């Protein structure tokens, strides 16, 4: 098969940061397969926006918290690669899908803990494992972490711990996949104006102002601040960046 463009698989690409990542990848000339959990309409709207940018795109349903579904998901990916992209492999995996749960350590339930672990750590671990036969040699993986692994805000202990595990996993993935010339990096956003966690950073003026006041560049982040960095990591300009945690926070909590 004569694959013409690089292809990226972005989990949780229907909205928020994932949507911006998908669009920024398209602007770099990269085709995109994005996944959605419940937001099918938004996902296909994103697909339309990518095709308007001149790139190929497809959307597939995926619950990253259900690792038992991954085998059937990648059968769908193989079919889409063949039918819509004239390809056998994709080049970049962006482990972005996630949710936010805010609860103190004393009040976090086992159900909340398991939900966070299944989506943010177990899901990302085994989704990547299942993806490895389809990722082209010389490609890359970008794991999305959080600034909360470096600085602490009460109520995010379980969530941030899962992301801390992802940052350690990133180094091991880079080590073990180096023989295939697959680069693996983690991007750690600061507070961003999206609907994540109920949209508090975006919609609550007091929270927005408080975060701006502890950020060196004097504002909260926007999706575009993150998507462009993820897209950069999927280009040859980033060919020697590997096993790194790249915080994209405008200088929070310095």
C-alpha angles and dihedrals in degrees: 000000000000103000109191106184136034113258127213127199110211118188115212091017100149098087147358119014094350092056091050091049090052092050093045091050089052090052087057090056095258122137116228140217108189130187131216133188105199105343099086095150092050090047093056091044087057089049089054092050090052093050089050086058088057100256132114118251141176135181127215131181116248136164104202089195091065107071091176088070096057098090093055090042092057091048085059090047091053090051093048091047090054099040103037107021103031087229141121098204142028124222109214134037118199111194097202108132113114150130134222124233118183114201135133118251090251092053102038109118125217088244091056091046093050092047091053093044094047093051103034105033116009091038094049092044096053097034088058091046091053091045096055097089089054099044110096119237109260092033130113149233126218117195116197113225129162141249085240090082088069102034128030133231116179113253099037100081097116095040094047092046090058089051091048087057089051091055091054090045089053091063093048092048090051090050096048097040096045091095087064091048090242111150119212124195138163124226114204113197123201121218110322134191102245137112089267113130091010094310095279096149091049100040106031109078094197093053090045092052093045093053091045089054093057095044119091093220091051103237142071120261127267126213089251089062090063104033093058092055093049090049091049090055088058094059134081088251086074096045095123098044109102138154092007134143105217113193114206103188108118087248104306119187097000 
